[in-house]
Amino acid sequence: MIIYPYSSRQDLASMLLVRRFRALVEEYFRAPHSLSFYAEQLALTVHRVNEVCKYMTGKPAGDVLRNRRLLEAKQQLVHSDVPIG
């Protein structure tokens, strides 16, 4: 018997959904997509994506998306010779 470190099948499903969401964010973050784009890709509502992200990560889905975009901006600033101005 396999024992998962999650309290229920719902937690496992939520974890998988968050993984799929983060994979989509990694794939599409460079384009200016709204959260509704990601929800549509997951065949869920924006509310449900936010709810599951908040439950599993403690952050709403919008924060996950913004944080990824900010990370990319920081990397561009550090590793690029393009002037900021």
C-alpha positions as CSV (number, residue, x, y, z in Angstrom):
1,M,0.0,0.0,0.0
2,I,1.3,3.5,-0.9
3,I,1.0,6.1,1.8
4,Y,0.9,9.7,0.6
5,P,2.0,12.5,3.0
6,Y,-1.3,14.3,2.2
7,S,-4.3,14.3,4.3
8,S,-6.7,13.3,1.6
9,R,-7.2,12.7,-2.1
10,Q,-8.4,16.3,-2.3
11,D,-5.0,17.5,-1.1
12,L,-3.3,15.4,-3.7
13,A,-5.5,16.8,-6.4
14,S,-4.9,20.3,-5.2
15,M,-1.2,19.8,-5.2
16,L,-1.3,18.5,-8.8
17,L,-3.4,21.4,-9.8
18,V,-0.9,23.9,-8.3
19,R,1.9,22.0,-10.1
20,R,0.0,22.3,-13.4
21,F,-0.6,26.0,-12.8
22,R,3.0,26.7,-12.0
23,A,4.1,24.8,-15.2
24,L,1.7,27.0,-17.2
25,V,3.1,30.1,-15.6
26,E,6.6,29.0,-16.5
27,E,5.5,28.4,-20.1
28,Y,3.6,31.6,-20.6
29,F,4.8,34.2,-18.1
30,R,6.6,36.3,-20.7
31,A,3.3,37.1,-22.5
32,P,0.9,39.5,-20.8
33,H,-1.7,36.9,-19.9
34,S,-4.3,37.4,-17.2
35,L,-5.2,35.0,-14.5
36,S,-8.3,34.1,-16.5
37,F,-6.1,32.8,-19.3
38,Y,-4.5,30.3,-16.8
39,A,-7.8,29.3,-15.4
40,E,-9.1,28.6,-18.8
41,Q,-6.1,26.5,-19.6
42,L,-6.8,24.5,-16.5
43,A,-10.6,24.3,-17.3
44,L,-11.4,26.0,-14.0
45,T,-12.7,29.3,-12.8
46,V,-10.4,32.1,-11.6
47,H,-12.0,31.8,-8.2
48,R,-11.2,28.0,-8.0
49,V,-7.6,28.5,-9.1
50,N,-7.2,31.2,-6.4
51,E,-8.8,29.1,-3.8
52,V,-6.6,26.1,-4.4
53,C,-3.4,28.2,-4.7
54,K,-4.2,29.9,-1.5
55,Y,-5.0,26.6,0.2
56,M,-1.8,24.9,-1.0
57,T,0.7,27.8,-1.0
58,G,-0.7,30.4,1.3
59,K,-0.7,32.9,-1.7
60,P,-3.4,33.6,-4.2
61,A,-2.7,32.6,-7.8
62,G,-2.2,36.3,-8.8
63,D,0.7,36.5,-6.4
64,V,2.3,33.4,-7.8
65,L,2.1,34.9,-11.3
66,R,3.4,38.3,-10.2
67,N,6.3,36.8,-8.3
68,R,7.4,34.8,-11.4
69,R,7.3,38.0,-13.5
70,L,9.2,39.9,-10.9
71,L,11.9,37.2,-10.7
72,E,12.3,37.4,-14.5
73,A,12.6,41.2,-14.3
74,K,15.3,40.9,-11.6
75,Q,17.2,38.4,-13.7
76,Q,17.0,40.7,-16.7
77,L,18.4,43.6,-14.7
78,V,21.3,41.5,-13.4
79,H,22.2,39.7,-16.6
80,S,21.5,42.3,-19.2
81,D,23.5,45.2,-20.6
82,V,20.3,47.1,-21.6
83,P,20.0,50.4,-19.8
84,I,17.2,50.6,-17.2
85,G,16.1,54.1,-18.3
